[in-house]
Amino acid sequence: MAGCSSGIPADAHFCYGFHAHCAAVEVESASLTLGYKEDAMLIGFALLIVAVFLCCALLFRLSIYALPLLVAFLAGSATYRTDSGILAALAAAGISTIIVLAAAQLTLAFAKSDLTRAAVGFAFAAPAAIAGYHAVHGIAAATMPPSAWQHALSLLGAAIIAAASWTHWSRARP
């Protein structure tokens, strides 16, 4: 039997005809029980699903407050552009948000008609719908191929978030 230079028979392993070394392939069978690496991967996958769910729930809850966030951003950026500094911009953003929320609560507290409540609800629902559309569209664009279903799902998400904002702000009792 001809063999490699290492003395291993040629019929047992594949040998190159040059000054190369013999190649041997070992195949191990898969175990029926999961090892610690597979368990950690399963736990990590489950925690990833929980984290994505919590991020989506947080995004839903925060999109209800899109109007105060918009007002805070506009006040903060306008103050920052006047070279007042970052602390003044943050203070202006915080104060403007407090004013918007207080005005909404006072309007709802002293509103005698449902039309006034509906106006407050619409004022908060319109920016929430825009924020909801873009949030759901971003998630849909990351998880599905481009199609009309992305826009349909985004519109559905915008309607759900606008309805949640509408019901939160038009029925709020201080």
LINKA-V507296 format. One record per residue. RES is the residue in one letter. PHI is phi in whole degrees, -180 to 180 (999 if undefined). NEAR is the number of other C-alpha atoms within 10 Angstrom. Layout:
RES_PHI_NEAR / RES_PHI_NEAR
This chain:
M_999_6 / A_-82_9 / G_-142_15 / C_-78_18 / S_-70_12 / S_-82_8 / G_94_9 / I_-82_15 / P_-62_14 / A_-69_14 / D_-79_10 / A_-90_9 / H_-138_14 / F_-85_16 / C_-119_19 / Y_-83_12 / G_-81_9 / F_-95_7 / H_-79_9 / A_-89_10 / H_-92_13 / C_-73_17 / A_-108_9 / A_-129_9 / V_-116_7 / E_-111_5 / V_-122_5 / E_-103_6 / S_-80_6 / A_-72_7 / S_-80_7 / L_-79_6 / T_-104_7 / L_-81_10 / G_-88_9 / Y_-69_9 / K_-68_9 / E_-68_11 / D_-62_11 / A_-65_12 / M_-67_11 / L_-66_12 / I_-66_12 / G_-63_12 / F_-65_12 / A_-65_11 / L_-68_12 / L_-65_12 / I_-64_12 / V_-65_12 / A_-64_12 / V_-64_11 / F_-62_12 / L_-66_12 / C_-65_12 / C_-67_15 / A_-66_12 / L_-65_11 / L_-62_15 / F_-64_21 / R_-69_14 / L_-75_15 / S_-71_25 / I_-65_27 / Y_-99_20 / A_-71_21 / L_-66_20 / P_-62_20 / L_-67_19 / L_-64_15 / V_-64_18 / A_-64_24 / F_-65_19 / L_-65_16 / A_-67_20 / G_-66_22 / S_-71_16 / A_-67_15 / T_-69_20 / Y_-68_17 / R_-70_11 / T_-87_9 / D_60_10 / S_-88_11 / G_105_11 / I_-72_14 / L_-67_12 / A_-66_14 / A_-67_23 / L_-66_18 / A_-65_15 / A_-64_22 / A_-64_24 / G_-65_18 / I_-66_15 / S_-66_21 / T_-67_21 / I_-63_14 / I_-64_15 / V_-64_16 / L_-66_15 / A_-68_12 / A_-64_13 / A_-66_20 / Q_-66_17 / L_-67_13 / T_-63_15 / L_-70_23 / A_-71_13 / F_-103_12 / A_-75_13 / K_-100_10 / S_-109_9 / D_-73_12 / L_-66_11 / T_-66_15 / R_-64_22 / A_-66_18 / A_-66_14 / V_-65_21 / G_-61_24 / F_-69_19 / A_-62_17 / F_-89_24 / A_-77_31 / A_-64_21 / P_-66_23 / A_-66_28 / A_-65_27 / I_-65_19 / A_-65_24 / G_-66_28 / Y_-60_23 / H_-70_17 / A_-67_19 / V_-69_23 / H_-66_20 / G_-64_13 / I_-68_14 / A_-67_17 / A_-67_15 / A_-82_10 / T_-117_10 / M_-142_10 / P_-69_10 / P_-63_11 / S_-166_9 / A_-69_9 / W_-67_12 / Q_-60_19 / H_-70_17 / A_-65_13 / L_-67_16 / S_-66_24 / L_-66_19 / L_-64_16 / G_-63_22 / A_-64_26 / A_-67_19 / I_-67_17 / I_-70_26 / A_-65_26 / A_-65_19 / A_-66_19 / S_-67_28 / W_-59_25 / T_-69_16 / H_-68_16 / W_-94_24 / S_-83_22 / R_-108_15 / A_-67_14 / R_-118_11 / P_-71_10
